[in-house]
Structure formats: C-alpha cells, structure tokens
Amino acid sequence: MWQITLRLGQNIIMLLKSLVVLAAAVTRVACHGGVLSYTIRGTTYPGFLAYNPPTGQKSIQREWDTYNPITDPLDPNIACNVDGSSLGSGQLSATVPAGSQIKATWNQWPHTVGPVMVYMAKCPGSCTSAIASSLSWFKIEEAGLLSGTLSTGSWAQGELVNNGNTWTTTIPASLAPGEYMIRHELLAIHTSNQPQFYPECAQLVLTGSGSAQPSGSYLVKFPGAYQKSDPGVTIDVYAQASTTNYTIPGPAVWRG
C-alpha cells in the first residue's frame, strides 16, 4: 500500500511540475507576440504558426519561431524575426494592386508604449528565394507618440490595441509592380533601456501601372537600420516622463 501511495504522490508532483512549466510557457506567449494574419481586399491570409515546424505549413508569411522579442538592434534575425526563412514549397505570396490596404492582425498584444513601423523591400527576383537580410528596405509608414508625454501619453501601439490588435497600412499607389516583402514591426519601449523589437514579414506580388522606386537614404538593411545609440531605441520613457516628443528610429517614410 505504501508503494502505491508513494507512486501516486510522485505522479502528483510530476503533474504539478508540468502545470508550472505550461503556465510559464503560456505567460511568455501572452506577454509578447507577432502577426497572426493579414487581410487584403477582403481576403484573410493566415500567418505562420509559431512554435510549430514549418513542414506542412503554407502561408504568405515568412517563418517566425518565437513570440519573444529581439532585444539587440544588430541581431542577424531582426529582418524578419527568428528565423525569417522561406517556407520553400509552402511559401505563398499574395497578389496585391498598388494602393491597396493591408491589415495585420496581432495576437492579444499587451504593450501600449512604443511605435509601429511598416517597411517594404523589392526582391531581385522571386521573394521565395530571397534572403531578407540582403534586401534593401524602405519605410512606408510609421507612428509613434500621438499625444501627451512619453510615460503617460497615447502611443501608436495603444491605438493598435484599441483597434482590436490590428494595424492597417496603405501601399503607395505609385510603387512599381514586382515581388516585394512587407515588414511590420512593433518596437516596445515600456522597459527602461531595453528595447523589444517584434518584426514580421510576408510576401506580396504587387500589380499596377506605377513606376516609382525609392533610392538613396530611404533604403536600409536589417540589421543596420538601427543602432544601439539611437535615441528612439535606448530611450527610458520613465526617466523622461515629461517629454512630449519621440524620435522614431530608421529612415524617413517613403511616400511614393
């Protein structure tokens, strides 16, 4: 009898340990996040399922493996998250006319302090065979501190949360057709001096009659677009609580 009781006690302990680990994992996922889907012209495209192997998955989104943030702006994975690679035969691209709106839907996003940025990059050929860190990216939208002070004001990420964890972006109507990647990024700065980058990429085939292409200082590489010394990256919003302006990192927005 005592052996049965001992075995039962050991099983209960193992179960409790498993529940603790599961709770910790759920907490990590709940505290961070990524883009779960894209809606374009009435069609919703499911995103990649993080924490699952890429085998068998089909998505316009590039692979991303964790809800955890990237905390170093020079991290080699900052282009499209970890690991940002193509899904191979499962990699899809959405056909989109220039001038269309794209709505990115995030998970239950918990942070409300920080900017929202959206980039695009033209692929030299097929985006499926492109390496994200080799592309030249240009910013098509940004929003940071909307009103008030750094510590108590209204931020773009707060607007994202208020809009059901979504962000809608318009692709410049004059952009030349071709294959592109679109990169949504949240930079959470609610933790003092510890930036949290959340980038996600998806593939597009852009159509239309436009001919415009960004050049010069509008184009950046990831990594390389941000530095640890950038004011908008290393900022402590609580130490500068009464400040009413914020400098969004990266290049100027290209508006076509």
Buried (B, 14 or more C-beta within 10 A) or exposed (E): EEEEEEEEEEEEEEEEEEEEEEEEEEEEBEEBBBBBBBBBEEEEBEBBBBEEEBEEBEBBBBBBBBBBBBEBBEBEBBBBBBBBBBBEEBBBBBEBBBBBEBBBBBBEBBBBBBBBBBBBBBBEEEBBEBEBBEBBBBBBBBBBBEEEBBBEBBBBBBBBBEEEBBBBBEBBBBBBBBBBBBBBBBBBBBBEEEBBBBBBBBBBBBEBEBEBBBEEEBBBBBBEBBEEEBEBBBBBBEEBEEBEEBEBBBBEBBEB
